[in-house]
Amino acid sequence: MKRRQFLQGTAAAALFAPTLAREALAQAPSASVLKMAPQANLTSLDPIWTTATVTNNHGYYVYDTLYGGDLDLKPQPQMAEGHEISADGKVWKIKLREGLAFHDGQPVRSADCIESLKRWCQRDPYGQLLIKAVEAWGAPDERTIEIKLTRPFPMMLDCMAKADNPPFIMPERLAKTEATKQVTDMTGSGPYKFVASEYVSGSRVVYEKNEAYKPRSEPPSRNAGGKVAHFKRIEWPILPDPATAAAALTKGEIDWWERPLADLQPLLARSPDITREVIDKNGRGSIMRLNHLQPPFDNPKVRAAVRLAVNQEDYMRASQGDDTTAWQVCRNLWWRGTPYYTGELEDLMPQSVDKAKAALKDSGYKGEKVVIINPTDFPDIGPLGDVTYELLKSIGMNVEMAASDWGTVIQRRNSREPVEKGGWSIFHTTGAAVGWGNPALSNLVRGPGDKGWFGWWTNAKAEEMAEEWLYAPDEAKQKQVAVALGRLALEECATIPLGQFVIKTAYRKGLTGMLPGSAPYPWGLKRG
């Protein structure tokens, strides 16, 4: 209701918004400058330290990867020139392309790549599977990465070409930073340089073209191919108010609004100068993540009571509006359109408040406080928390809303302390369906405990099943294992799915070269 009341005047206000924040929108975009309003404020810069989508998107500007996934999600060489595999499959040698350099002019060496991979393997679920099979890392020369394995790792290239939160390559001196600490020096080797002197969190992010970058010759395709930077400068004005963002796009003060509010789509559709397009056809999943370390959600029976109460339609209408062509329910941790989706697990999510109340009464819940950390500046996520707050109150839980900006949420969710000491109980987020598409990729179904994703679900059986999937002899066995794992994770409430939706990004019609995929890629874009 809060969102609906707010939006009653938003559409009208958008066209008549007052003068915008001129420090972010000083002048209309030029041929050499692209202005894009991102989905959220960029507060954390290290895409290995956090899985925040806005930080992942920032990572693609600044860093490059050894391999990239094309539109068919097939791995293609990127920084790599190619690779060799030993006859027994236990030794990989990856050769770097000639002439690769970091933004500070230093050459990209095999040692940089090795340390980057090692750091990534500490944080990423796919990397955690890889590192278990690594016997030793080696650098026979400055351009060769050697990976010796204890057993063949059949998904090596798939791992390297991971679509979201991939193993970005940074200099060795930065990659040696402890994985639990943020890297703040943004020296990368990607097509754009981060301009630290102009970065103001909450106001503006600026990138400049890396003139020394050598793109591949192949056509761009998702995260693969030639990453050609046509703009000399890209600015991200931070515009958390939807009316301001809509007005800026309508007036041509920005080129691109990454995630328009669903309720403002009709307004944007009326403009002859704006194109609206779904660039991520698989869409995104919305989720509720519980803290498994602290009461009350260290009790699986309490978690199950919450799951029973969830009505996904309430969440989707609150966050995505009433246009049901833009969203659908998905009571499964394998999303619709991904290989392991086999239907709705309605027996686990009957959407019954009465059943939830009864389950909570029988669970042993003692009235412990539940703290929801929730953003006020992220329209796709904030309403999810509002629905959960009302839902948990309705089934008899002691609930507190801790509202803040999104940057504070992604900082606070790192805390493993009790709520009385600044911890948390629940947060909500969204993610690309393809990025959560199999047991190696998905944090939602993995149970590595304190080495895992925020919420820290521990389940040895889930980890065994992820490895079983990885080394399965054929696709049929992989599917069998994945389906069973998805059900286990939902039974145990590792994560609670809230529905699936697509985003119609919006941009000025003079902008061409927009690439499909799960991130707002800057390469290939130009004006006219």
FIZALO-524165 format. One line per 10 residues: number of its first residue (from 1); their letters; for each residue x, y, z of C-alpha. Coordinates in pm, 1 decimal, padded with zeros to 6 digits. Example, Ala and Ser with C-alpha at 12.3 -4.5 7.8 and 13.67 -1.06 7.14 Angstrom:
1	as	01230.0:-00450.0:00780.0; 01367.0:-00106.0:00714.0
This chain:
1	mkrrqflqgt	00000.0:00000.0:00000.0; 00283.3:00240.1:00077.1; 00419.2:00194.8:-00274.2; 00078.2:00235.4:-00434.8; 00006.0:00555.9:-00242.2; 00343.5:00697.4:-00337.3; 00293.1:00618.5:-00702.8; -00046.3:00784.3:-00732.2; 00128.6:01111.5:-00801.4; 00453.3:00983.7:-00945.0
11	aaaalfaptl	00356.4:00944.9:-01309.5; 00224.6:01297.9:-01330.9; 00517.7:01435.0:-01136.0; 00766.2:01274.6:-01372.2; 00683.5:01503.4:-01661.3; 00683.8:01813.0:-01444.4; 00974.0:01729.5:-01214.6; 01170.4:02031.7:-01094.5; 01520.0:02106.6:-01208.0; 01719.5:01789.7:-01160.8
21	arealaqaps	02036.3:01739.8:-00959.3; 02258.2:01952.9:-01182.3; 02579.6:01818.6:-01039.7; 02483.4:01479.7:-01192.2; 02304.9:01614.3:-01502.8; 02503.8:01925.5:-01586.8; 02425.9:01910.9:-01956.8; 02262.2:01694.5:-02216.7; 02466.6:01389.3:-02325.2; 02705.9:01444.7:-02616.2
31	asvlkmapqa	02830.5:01208.8:-02886.4; 03124.8:01110.7:-02668.7; 02942.3:01083.6:-02334.3; 02685.2:00823.6:-02228.7; 02469.7:00885.3:-01921.7; 02297.5:00584.9:-01765.6; 02092.7:00584.7:-01445.8; 02185.1:00252.7:-01279.5; 01951.4:00031.1:-01083.8; 02097.1:00137.3:-00747.3
41	nltsldpiwt	02369.0:00341.9:-00583.5; 02718.3:00194.7:-00616.9; 02853.5:00173.9:-00262.3; 03076.0:-00135.2:-00280.4; 03332.4:-00141.9:-00559.7; 03478.0:-00492.4:-00526.7; 03278.0:-00746.6:-00734.7; 03455.1:-01038.6:-00567.9; 03372.5:-00923.2:-00214.9; 03000.5:-00870.8:-00285.5
51	tatvtnnhgy	02740.9:-01026.4:-00514.6; 02543.1:-00699.5:-00541.1; 02426.0:-00675.5:-00901.8; 02521.7:-00309.0:-00939.1; 02878.4:-00396.1:-00832.0; 02888.0:-00685.7:-01078.8; 02780.8:-00444.2:-01354.1; 03053.3:-00200.5:-01248.6; 03299.9:-00490.8:-01264.7; 03233.9:-00544.8:-01633.7
61	yvydtlyggd	03341.6:-00188.2:-01708.5; 03666.8:-00204.8:-01513.9; 03781.8:-00567.1:-01542.7; 03809.4:-00838.0:-01802.6; 03786.0:-01216.1:-01776.4; 03982.8:-01508.2:-01917.7; 03669.6:-01647.6:-02084.5; 03323.3:-01508.6:-02149.0; 02984.9:-01667.6:-02206.5; 02813.8:-01582.8:-02534.8
71	ldlkpqpqma	02439.6:-01541.1:-02582.9; 02402.0:-01921.8:-02590.3; 02605.1:-01935.9:-02265.1; 02886.6:-02115.9:-02446.0; 03236.7:-02027.8:-02316.3; 03456.6:-01826.8:-02553.5; 03817.9:-01707.1:-02504.4; 03839.7:-01347.2:-02385.8; 04173.2:-01251.7:-02227.2; 04279.1:-01605.6:-02310.5
81	egheisadgk	04430.5:-01682.4:-02648.1; 04349.4:-02048.5:-02603.7; 04421.6:-02351.1:-02387.1; 04564.8:-02700.9:-02382.8; 04445.6:-02996.0:-02173.5; 04657.4:-03300.6:-02087.7; 04544.3:-03642.8:-02206.1; 04428.3:-03737.9:-01856.4; 04240.3:-03409.1:-01813.5; 04435.2:-03315.5:-01500.7
91	vwkiklregl	04651.7:-03034.1:-01635.9; 04520.5:-02718.7:-01801.6; 04745.4:-02461.6:-01965.3; 04575.9:-02132.5:-02054.5; 04768.2:-01889.0:-02273.8; 04705.0:-01514.6:-02245.2; 04666.6:-01291.4:-02549.8; 04962.3:-01071.5:-02629.8; 04958.0:-00705.3:-02534.8; 04715.9:-00721.0:-02240.3
101	afhdgqpvrs	04777.3:-00440.1:-01992.2; 04627.0:-00301.1:-01673.6; 04507.3:00056.9:-01647.9; 04836.0:00157.5:-01483.2; 05028.5:00038.6:-01788.9; 05163.9:-00278.6:-01629.4; 05132.4:-00597.1:-01838.8; 04879.3:-00862.4:-01740.2; 05080.3:-01164.6:-01628.2; 04989.5:-01521.3:-01546.8
111	adcieslkrw	05065.2:-01446.0:-01179.0; 04793.0:-01176.6:-01179.4; 04541.9:-01423.3:-01318.7; 04634.4:-01698.0:-01073.0; 04596.1:-01475.5:-00767.6; 04267.9:-01338.4:-00903.6; 04132.3:-01689.2:-00955.3; 04244.2:-01799.5:-00609.2; 04070.1:-01504.6:-00443.5; 03752.9:-01558.6:-00646.9
121	cqrdpygqll	03748.3:-01928.1:-00553.4; 03718.2:-01831.8:-00186.4; 03393.4:-01641.6:-00242.5; 03211.6:-01795.2:-00539.2; 03010.9:-02122.4:-00523.0; 03149.6:-02239.2:-00859.0; 03500.6:-02141.9:-00754.4; 03462.0:-02335.0:-00430.4; 03398.2:-02650.3:-00634.2; 03697.9:-02577.7:-00855.9
131	ikaveawgap	03940.7:-02518.0:-00571.4; 03861.1:-02859.7:-00423.7; 04003.6:-03017.0:-00738.9; 04314.6:-02796.7:-00768.1; 04642.9:-02955.5:-00666.3; 04866.3:-02664.6:-00767.1; 04871.9:-02336.8:-00959.1; 05171.7:-02259.8:-01177.5; 05310.4:-01994.0:-01410.5; 05557.8:-02154.9:-01654.1
141	dertieiklt	05600.5:-01810.6:-01812.7; 05445.6:-01462.9:-01800.7; 05164.5:-01557.4:-02039.6; 05082.4:-01914.6:-01931.6; 04856.7:-02022.7:-01645.7; 04896.4:-02384.4:-01542.0; 04630.9:-02554.0:-01330.3; 04714.1:-02900.4:-01199.3; 04412.6:-03096.8:-01078.1; 04364.4:-03398.0:-00855.5
151	rpfpmmldcm	04087.7:-03513.2:-01091.1; 03951.9:-03388.0:-01423.3; 03724.7:-03084.7:-01387.3; 03489.0:-03115.3:-01686.8; 03324.8:-02775.6:-01638.4; 03646.2:-02568.7:-01629.6; 03554.4:-02335.7:-01916.6; 03196.5:-02301.3:-01795.2; 03338.0:-02200.5:-01457.9; 03574.9:-01942.0:-01607.0
161	akadnppfim	03298.9:-01795.3:-01826.1; 03041.6:-01760.9:-01547.6; 02782.5:-01502.1:-01653.9; 02731.7:-01317.4:-01325.2; 03001.4:-01251.0:-01063.7; 03270.1:-01405.4:-01284.7; 03641.7:-01432.9:-01197.3; 03742.5:-01077.7:-01287.3; 04117.5:-01037.0:-01331.5; 04298.9:-00774.1:-01122.7
171	perlakteat	04670.2:-00709.7:-01054.5; 04845.9:-00959.3:-00828.7; 04911.4:-00691.6:-00564.8; 04534.6:-00634.5:-00529.9; 04426.1:-00994.9:-00576.0; 04631.7:-01090.2:-00271.4; 04388.4:-00889.8:-00056.9; 04206.6:-01115.3:00187.0; 03879.7:-01222.5:00025.0; 03678.6:-01100.1:00324.3
181	kqvtdmtgsg	03814.0:-00746.5:00278.3; 03717.0:-00506.3:-00000.1; 03956.6:-00398.4:-00271.3; 03919.7:-00022.6:-00320.5; 04188.3:00033.5:-00586.4; 04001.4:-00015.8:-00915.0; 04300.5:-00089.3:-01138.5; 04170.1:-00336.5:-01395.1; 04228.8:-00419.9:-01759.4; 03876.1:-00374.4:-01895.0
191	pykfvaseyv	03745.4:-00139.8:-02164.6; 03678.8:00143.8:-01917.2; 03872.1:00302.7:-01630.8; 03706.7:00395.2:-01303.2; 03759.0:00767.0:-01231.6; 03813.4:00766.8:-00855.8; 03848.1:01145.7:-00833.5; 03490.7:01196.1:-00960.8; 03322.9:00915.8:-00767.5; 03065.4:01040.3:-00517.8
201	sgsrvvyekn	02857.8:00762.8:-00363.1; 02491.5:00855.8:-00385.6; 02551.2:01108.7:-00663.4; 02772.3:00998.1:-00950.4; 03003.1:00728.7:-01088.3; 03231.6:00807.2:-01382.6; 03425.1:00587.5:-01624.6; 03665.5:00686.2:-01901.8; 03756.6:00484.9:-02208.6; 04068.3:00271.6:-02171.1
211	eaykprsepp	04250.5:00378.6:-02486.9; 04504.3:00098.1:-02443.1; 04240.9:-00177.0:-02436.7; 04268.0:-00429.2:-02720.0; 03925.2:-00579.1:-02794.8; 03890.1:-00915.5:-02961.2; 03801.3:-00924.4:-03330.1; 03483.1:-01132.2:-03294.8; 03139.9:-00963.3:-03278.9; 03022.2:-00896.4:-02923.4
221	srnaggkvah	02788.7:-01154.4:-02770.5; 02687.1:-01120.0:-02407.0; 03016.1:-01134.0:-02208.7; 03220.0:-01259.4:-02503.3; 03362.5:-01119.8:-02825.9; 03492.1:-00774.9:-02905.0; 03432.3:-00526.1:-02623.4; 03458.5:-00206.9:-02825.2; 03420.7:00114.7:-02625.4; 03267.9:00386.1:-02846.2
231	fkriewpilp	03209.0:00643.0:-02572.7; 03503.1:00832.1:-02429.0; 03317.6:00876.6:-02103.2; 03028.2:00705.1:-01927.0; 02852.9:00861.6:-01630.7; 02615.6:00697.1:-01388.4; 02401.4:00969.0:-01226.8; 02243.8:00813.4:-00917.6; 01871.8:00887.6:-00940.9; 01687.4:00685.8:-00674.5
241	dpataaaalt	01365.4:00883.8:-00718.9; 01170.7:00721.8:-01006.8; 00997.5:01047.4:-01104.1; 01331.7:01221.5:-01141.1; 01475.3:00937.7:-01349.1; 01168.1:00928.7:-01575.6; 01184.0:01304.2:-01628.7; 01556.2:01291.7:-01703.1; 01507.5:01024.6:-01968.5; 01202.7:01193.8:-02120.8
251	kgeidwwerp	01386.3:01526.5:-02146.1; 01702.3:01369.6:-02288.9; 01914.3:01455.3:-01986.3; 02015.5:01088.7:-01963.7; 02044.8:00828.9:-02238.0; 01943.4:00518.4:-02049.6; 01747.8:00419.8:-01740.3; 01852.6:00067.0:-01653.7; 01550.4:-00039.7:-01447.1; 01241.9:00177.9:-01488.1
261	ladlqpllar	00975.9:00138.6:-01224.6; 00701.6:-00089.6:-01355.3; 00429.3:00166.7:-01289.0; 00610.6:00426.0:-01501.3; 00639.1:00202.6:-01807.4; 00311.5:00333.5:-01959.8; 00441.5:00688.4:-01925.8; 00768.0:00598.2:-02102.5; 00577.8:00407.9:-02371.2; 00401.3:00729.2:-02473.0
271	spditrevid	00727.7:00901.2:-02563.3; 00825.3:00872.9:-02933.4; 01191.1:00922.2:-02835.5; 01223.4:00626.1:-02598.5; 01276.6:00258.1:-02673.4; 01174.5:00001.1:-02413.8; 01326.1:-00342.6:-02446.9; 01362.4:-00665.3:-02250.6; 01733.1:-00740.6:-02289.0; 01736.5:-01029.0:-02040.0
281	kngrgsimrl	01480.7:-01270.5:-02185.2; 01518.4:-01522.3:-01901.6; 01430.0:-01258.5:-01647.7; 01509.9:-01230.1:-01280.2; 01404.8:-01409.2:-00966.4; 01298.0:-01235.7:-00645.6; 01395.9:-01402.8:-00320.3; 01377.9:-01385.2:00058.3; 01702.5:-01486.4:00229.1; 01699.8:-01589.9:00594.8
291	nhlqppfdnp	01986.6:-01579.6:00843.8; 02046.0:-01944.0:00938.2; 02306.3:-01863.9:01202.8; 02086.2:-01673.0:01447.5; 01746.6:-01728.3:01613.4; 01476.1:-01767.8:01514.5; 01576.5:-01892.4:01167.9; 01841.1:-02130.9:01294.4; 01528.7:-02339.8:01362.5; 01417.4:-02509.5:01035.7
301	kvraavrlav	01060.0:-02538.3:01163.5; 01035.9:-02160.1:01199.4; 01175.8:-02114.8:00848.6; 00918.5:-02360.9:00714.7; 00635.2:-02167.2:00876.3; 00739.2:-01854.8:00686.8; 00762.4:-02046.2:00359.8; 00407.3:-02177.6:00403.3; 00269.8:-01824.4:00431.2; 00426.6:-01677.9:00116.7
311	nqedymrasq	00188.4:-01570.5:-00157.8; 00410.0:-01483.7:-00453.5; 00139.6:-01285.2:-00629.6; 00140.8:-01035.8:-00339.8; 00514.9:-00988.1:-00377.8; 00505.3:-00951.0:-00754.1; 00219.9:-00700.9:-00754.8; 00391.9:-00496.9:-00485.8; 00727.9:-00481.7:-00663.0; 00636.4:-00512.7:-01032.4
321	gddttawqvc	00282.5:-00378.2:-01059.7; -00034.8:-00523.0:-01205.6; 00091.1:-00601.1:-01556.4; 00097.5:-00980.2:-01536.6; 00280.6:-01006.2:-01869.8; 00590.4:-00878.6:-01686.1; 00589.7:-01133.1:-01402.6; 00485.8:-01482.8:-01303.4; 00491.9:-01701.1:-00996.0; 00769.7:-01958.6:-00965.0
331	rnlwwrgtpy	00755.9:-02183.6:-00660.5; 01088.2:-02343.9:-00738.1; 01453.9:-02250.2:-00684.5; 01518.9:-02341.6:-01048.0; 01353.2:-02060.1:-01239.0; 01116.6:-02091.8:-01532.0; 01303.8:-02115.5:-01860.9; 01617.7:-02265.6:-01704.9; 01717.8:-02631.1:-01767.5; 01620.8:-02775.4:-01428.8
341	ytgeledlmp	01279.9:-02618.3:-01383.3; 01033.5:-02910.1:-01378.8; 00723.0:-02741.9:-01244.7; 00580.6:-02577.9:-00935.1; 00657.6:-02728.6:-00593.0; 00316.5:-02633.8:-00463.6; 00322.5:-02891.7:-00184.6; 00606.9:-02694.3:-00023.4; 00449.7:-02353.3:-00086.2; 00072.6:-02385.3:-00041.0
351	qsvdkakaal	00035.3:-02012.0:00032.1; -00173.0:-02056.6:00345.3; -00155.2:-01812.0:00635.2; -00360.2:-02049.8:00850.9; -00115.0:-02335.1:00793.3; 00172.5:-02098.1:00861.9; 00021.6:-01985.9:01192.6; -00026.3:-02345.8:01302.5; 00327.0:-02440.5:01195.3; 00475.0:-02142.5:01379.0
361	kdsgykgekv	00283.6:-02234.7:01695.2; 00426.6:-02587.6:01678.9; 00779.0:-02477.2:01584.2; 00905.3:-02371.8:01924.4; 00923.7:-02004.5:01824.6; 00972.6:-01802.2:02143.3; 00894.2:-01455.3:02018.9; 01250.1:-01371.3:01913.9; 01280.9:-01045.8:01724.0; 01301.8:-01072.5:01344.4
371	viinptdfpd	01487.2:-00780.3:01183.6; 01429.1:-00719.1:00812.9; 01702.8:-00507.7:00653.1; 01533.6:-00334.3:00363.3; 01623.3:-00064.6:00107.5; 01423.5:00253.4:00063.2; 01593.7:00338.5:-00268.3; 01548.0:00016.9:-00470.8; 01193.2:-00017.8:-00615.2; 01239.5:-00381.1:-00724.2
381	igplgdvtye	01344.9:-00487.1:-00374.2; 01202.0:-00249.1:-00113.3; 00836.0:-00354.5:-00161.3; 00935.5:-00719.4:-00108.3; 01043.7:-00632.7:00244.8; 00720.9:-00440.4:00307.1; 00515.9:-00748.0:00212.9; 00725.9:-00975.2:00434.0; 00692.4:-00736.0:00728.4; 00312.1:-00746.1:00712.2
391	llksigmnve	00308.3:-01120.6:00644.7; 00522.5:-01211.9:00945.0; 00315.6:-00989.3:01172.8; 00002.7:-01165.6:01048.7; 00131.5:-01508.6:01150.7; 00239.4:-01388.6:01494.1; 00606.7:-01300.9:01468.8; 00787.2:-01017.7:01647.3; 00907.4:-00813.4:01349.9; 01115.0:-00497.8:01313.6
401	maasdwgtvi	01184.6:-00314.4:00988.5; 01535.5:-00170.6:00955.4; 01496.1:00059.8:00654.9; 01802.5:00216.9:00492.5; 01961.2:00276.6:00155.0; 02067.9:-00029.1:-00047.5; 02435.3:00035.2:00017.2; 02377.9:00002.0:00390.2; 02182.6:-00321.0:00335.7; 02465.9:-00485.6:00143.2
411	qrrnsrepve	02713.6:-00377.2:00408.5; 02500.2:-00492.8:00702.1; 02418.8:-00832.9:00553.3; 02784.2:-00925.3:00608.7; 02725.7:-00919.5:00985.5; 02694.2:-01256.3:01157.8; 02608.9:-01100.3:01493.4; 02274.2:-01132.8:01674.3; 02017.8:-00866.1:01587.8; 02084.7:-00697.2:01923.7
421	kggwsifhtt	02441.5:-00634.0:01806.8; 02365.2:-00503.0:01459.9; 02288.4:-00830.1:01286.4; 01987.3:-00918.0:01075.6; 01725.5:-01188.2:01015.4; 01598.2:-01136.3:00657.7; 01695.4:-00950.6:00344.6; 01546.1:-00960.3:-00004.3; 01709.8:-00931.1:-00342.1; 01679.8:-01027.3:-00708.0
431	gaavgwgnpa	01911.6:-01206.3:-00946.8; 01937.6:-01318.5:-01307.2; 01761.0:-01650.6:-01364.4; 02053.7:-01780.5:-01571.2; 02293.9:-01674.4:-01297.6; 02109.4:-01906.5:-01059.4; 02069.2:-02175.7:-01323.8; 02264.3:-02474.8:-01191.5; 02415.5:-02610.6:-00867.2; 02760.2:-02471.0:-00941.9
441	lsnlvrgpgd	02631.0:-02120.3:-01011.2; 02355.0:-02080.9:-00755.6; 02406.4:-01951.2:-00404.1; 02038.8:-02023.1:-00343.8; 02073.8:-02401.5:-00321.5; 02427.2:-02444.9:-00189.1; 02496.5:-02526.1:00175.9; 02864.4:-02457.2:00255.3; 02786.5:-02275.3:00581.3; 03024.6:-02000.7:00686.7
451	kgwfgwwtna	03204.6:-02017.3:00350.5; 02881.5:-01955.9:00163.6; 02650.9:-01670.0:00074.8; 02489.1:-01433.5:00324.7; 02250.6:-01639.1:00535.7; 02511.2:-01914.0:00565.7; 02294.4:-02221.2:00516.1; 02482.7:-02536.2:00619.3; 02388.8:-02865.9:00457.5; 02649.4:-03132.4:00382.9
461	kaeemaeewl	02404.3:-03326.7:00165.2; 02348.1:-03022.9:-00058.4; 02723.2:-02983.4:-00107.1; 02760.0:-03351.4:-00190.2; 02483.2:-03320.8:-00447.0; 02648.9:-03017.0:-00606.5; 02965.9:-03219.7:-00656.3; 02763.4:-03516.7:-00781.2; 02605.4:-03285.4:-01039.9; 02946.1:-03151.4:-01142.8
471	yapdeakqkq	03094.0:-03493.5:-01209.9; 02778.3:-03666.0:-01338.3; 02838.4:-03887.3:-01644.1; 02562.8:-03736.3:-01858.4; 02297.8:-03462.5:-01877.1; 02019.2:-03694.9:-01762.3; 02201.4:-03767.3:-01437.5; 02283.5:-03398.6:-01393.5; 01917.1:-03309.4:-01423.8; 01813.2:-03580.0:-01177.8
481	vavalgrlal	02060.7:-03454.7:-00918.2; 01980.0:-03086.5:-00975.5; 01604.7:-03138.1:-00939.7; 01657.0:-03326.9:-00613.5; 01891.3:-03055.3:-00484.3; 01645.3:-02780.3:-00568.5; 01374.2:-02958.9:-00374.1; 01603.0:-03017.6:-00075.3; 01700.7:-02649.8:-00062.8; 01336.4:-02540.0:-00072.8
491	eecatiplgq	01234.1:-02797.5:00189.5; 01504.0:-02664.9:00421.9; 01426.0:-02302.7:00327.9; 01780.9:-02224.8:00223.6; 01611.1:-01948.5:00021.7; 01243.2:-01867.5:-00033.5; 01147.6:-01775.8:-00394.3; 00903.7:-01487.1:-00436.2; 00836.2:-01484.4:-00812.0; 01001.0:-01416.1:-01145.6
501	fviktayrkg	00990.0:-01104.6:-01362.7; 01137.2:-00936.3:-01668.3; 01261.1:-00579.2:-01693.2; 01196.6:-00346.5:-01983.8; 01500.9:-00124.9:-01984.2; 01444.6:00217.4:-02142.3; 01679.4:00427.7:-02354.1; 01678.6:00713.5:-02601.9; 01621.3:00601.2:-02961.0; 01948.1:00757.5:-03075.2
511	ltgmlpgsap	02137.4:00491.7:-02879.9; 02229.8:00182.2:-03082.7; 02415.9:-00142.2:-03022.8; 02226.0:-00251.0:-02709.1; 02330.3:-00609.3:-02629.0; 02101.6:-00874.2:-02482.3; 02213.5:-01037.8:-02159.1; 02182.6:-01016.7:-01783.5; 02389.8:-00698.9:-01734.8; 02391.1:-00349.0:-01894.0
521	ypwglkrg	02703.7:-00404.5:-02102.2; 02877.3:-00082.3:-02211.4; 03059.5:-00222.8:-02515.1; 02911.9:-00187.2:-02863.0; 02693.1:00105.9:-02759.5; 02710.2:00424.3:-02964.3; 02497.8:00717.8:-03061.5; 02336.7:00706.9:-03404.8
